[in-house]
Each structure stands twice: as C-alpha cells, then as structure tokens.
Amino acid sequence: MAESHSDTALVLSISSYLMLIFIMFGIACAVTLDELRASLKTKRGLAIGLFCQTVLMPALAFSLAILFQLSDLHAVALVLIGCCPGGFMSNILTYFGKGNLSLSLGMTVATNLFSIATMPLLLWIWCSPFSTVSVPFGDIALSLLMVVVPALSGVAVRHKYPRAAKIGEDFGSGCGALIILIAAIVGLATQWQTFGDRNAMPWTTLACCLILMPWGII
C-alpha cells in the first residue's frame, strides 16, 4: 500500500514538473528577445520586485506566523510561500489580462535566478526558529530552474522561429488556463475535509493565508 502511494506521488510530481515546463515555455513564446531585454533594463521595476521578494514578503510571512502562533509545520509553509518568487501563474494572469507580459516574464526570470542564491539563505534566516521541520532545498532549487530554463528557451524560440513560437504560445496559454481551473476544482474537492478540520487547518492558519495572499498581489 505504501509502495503504491509512493508511486502515485512520484507520477504526480513528474507530471507537475512537465506541465510547469510546457506552460512556462509556451507563455515565454509570446515575448520577443528585445522586449525581454527592455524589461530587464527597467531598474526601478526590478528593484521593487526584488525588494518585495527578498525582504517584504518573507518578513510579512514570518511576522504573521509569530503573531498568530502557528505550529512549526504551518509556519514554515507560510514562510516558504512568502519567499517563493513569481511563477507561471502570474504570467498566465498577465497574459489573459493583457498586461505587460515582457515585464512580467522579465520579473519572473530575474527573481527566480536571484532566488537560486538567496532563497536558501532566506529560508535559513526566517525558518531557523521552527527547527522541528526540515526544508527541502534540493526540490526548491529544481523548481526554480524549471521556471527559468523553459522561460528563456521560449524567448529564444520566438527569436529564431516565430511561427513555431505562435503554436507554443497557444499551447502554453491554453494549458495554463486549464491547469488553473483544474487545480482549483481538484484542490477544493480533495482537501475539502481538511479545510473543515480545525485541527488540521486552524483558523489562525487560514487567517494568515488570507492576509498574506492579497499583499502578494498588491
């Protein structure tokens, strides 16, 4: 039984990584190399993004965990959310919202590259008080690389093969929208009992998430 559960978890993990790669690659196909270069030269935008990423959000997550006296497991999870850089979700929302996709992708690339070096340090700083939980640094680094590499590959394909990039863009945006919908439905359906269990999901943890997420969007 345990072996079956392990195999299922492995399949789900591999599937998640593959979908992340395809979506990031597809969305990046909508951005030209010149647009990406221009966005990376936007010093004020990058500075604000990096400050929020490395200082504001981790500090806010840590403060909420201490203020609401979360368990070590929930505190580490909240701090991890606060430390995570932007990923495909922000790019998908920017794409469908007709926002500045090149800036969004540029921020994603910059913050993820930056996080490869800073995230272990940030987690060590902010998670050290919660010593009963170990942080999976290897999995985190792998996830960061699986955002950066497909994103840069998509831009390169757009630069070399515009027609092929259009196919990748349509595929990536369609998959992204579908994944968001499926994740919301499956997440609520499979975790509904957990959300209703105040031992597994205390009101304090829910309150912290409801406070942290809007600040991340802002």
Secondary structure as UniProt FT lines:
FT   HELIX           2..28
FT   TURN            29..30
FT   HELIX           33..40
FT   HELIX           43..51
FT   HELIX           52..56
FT   HELIX           57..67
FT   TURN            68..69
FT   HELIX           72..83
FT   HELIX           88..96
FT   TURN            97..98
FT   HELIX           101..127
FT   TURN            128..129
FT   TURN            131..132
FT   HELIX           137..160
FT   HELIX           162..196
FT   TURN            198..200
FT   HELIX           203..217
//
